[in-house]
Amino acid sequence: MKFEHFALNVPDPRAQAQWYVQQLGFVIARSRADAPFTHFLADETGRTIVELYANTSVALPDYAAMPPLNFHLAVVAGDAKAERARLERAGATLVREEPQPDGSVLVMMRDPWGVPLQLCQRTVPFPMPGGS
């Protein structure tokens, strides 16, 4: 099997999707204009998809109250400190910045809706499938 997508039930998927497009460079792979306003967002490789939707038949998770080590969305950042500053200007908030012993930098933030977002500047990036 291969990974298709993971999904987040959020209060305003349209606004959150636009923020991810503008701030993280994601692209809208598919969307739905009516409820539950589903937006499938792809990263620049097209291999990872996150779905944002608003299903009001169940309680929305309180992402702002969740410890970010229980759940977070992690993205690659060439310069995590510069991206942190840029995202703070765009409404994200800092949780903590964690320099790692190998020289990697991990910055834990929350997007404007409280979803934990980690910026990963690794000295040794994860390998891509197929060796690229």
N, C-alpha and C positions, 0 to 999 in steps of 0.2 A: 504494500500500500504506500501511497504517498500523501503528504500533507496537502489539504485543500485550503482551509481557512480556519481562523478562530473568531469567535463572535463576542461582542460586548453589548449588553443591553444598557443604553444610555438615554438621558432625558431629551437631548436635542441632537440626533444624529446628523441632521443637515448642517448645522453650525459647526459641530465637532469635525465632521468630514472636511469641510472647507478649511478649517484651521490646520488639519493634518496635511492637506494638499498644499496650502500656502507655506506652512512652517517646516514640514518634514519632507516635502517633495513627493509625497505619495500621489498616485493618480486614481481617479474613480474608474474602476473596472466595470462596475454595474451599479445602477441605483434605481430606486423606486420612489416616485413622487407622492404616492399615497401611503397611508399608515400600513406598516410600521416605519416607513421612511428609510428603508434599508439602503445602506451604502457599502459596497465592497471596495476596499482600498488596496491597491497594490504598491509594493515598494518599487524602487527603480529597476530591480532585477525581474520583477513580475513573478517571482517564485514564492513570495510570501503575501498572503491576503488576510486582512482584518475586516470583519464585518461589524458595522455600527448600525444599530436598529433601536427602536423604541417600542417595546412590548409592554403595554400598560396593564395587561392581565396578570402580571406578576410584579412583585416589589422590585424596584430598581436597586441594584447594589449601591451601597454607600462607599464609593471608591475613595473618597477623601478620608474616611475613617479606617480603611484597610491599611495595615502595615505594608509598605511597598516591597518588603521581602517576601510577602505571601503571594503577591501578584504584581507584575509590572510588564509594560511593553518596552522592549529594549531595541534601540537602533544604533547603527554604526555612526560614529562621529569622527571626522578627521582631526578636528580640534575641539575637544569636548568643552574646554573652558570658554572658547569664543562662542560656541553654539549655546552654551548655558546663558551667556549674557544676552545673546540675540533672542532666545526663547523667553527669557524673563521680560524683555521689552514687549514681547507678543502676548504676555499674560500668564505664562507658566511660572511656577514657584519652585524655589530650591528646597529640597529635603536635606541632601548632604552631598558633598563631593568627596570621593574616596580614591586617593592615589594608591596604586597597588605596588607591592614589592618588586614586580617585574617591570615597572615603569608605565603600565597601563593606567588610564584614568577612567573611573566610573563616576558619573554624575547622576544622582537620583533627583528627579523633579516630579512635579505634578502638572498635568496640562490644566487649562483653565476650568475644566469640569472635575478636577480632582483625581483623574486617572493617573496612576504612577507611570512615569516615563523615564527610562534610563538611557543616558548617552554613554556609549561604550567606545572608548579610544584605546584599543588593545595594541600592545607591542607585537603580538603574534595573533593576527586575525584568524577567525575560524576558516577552515578550507571550504571552498565552494564545491558542490557536487561535480563530478567529472574532472576534478583536478584543476579547474580554472580559478 
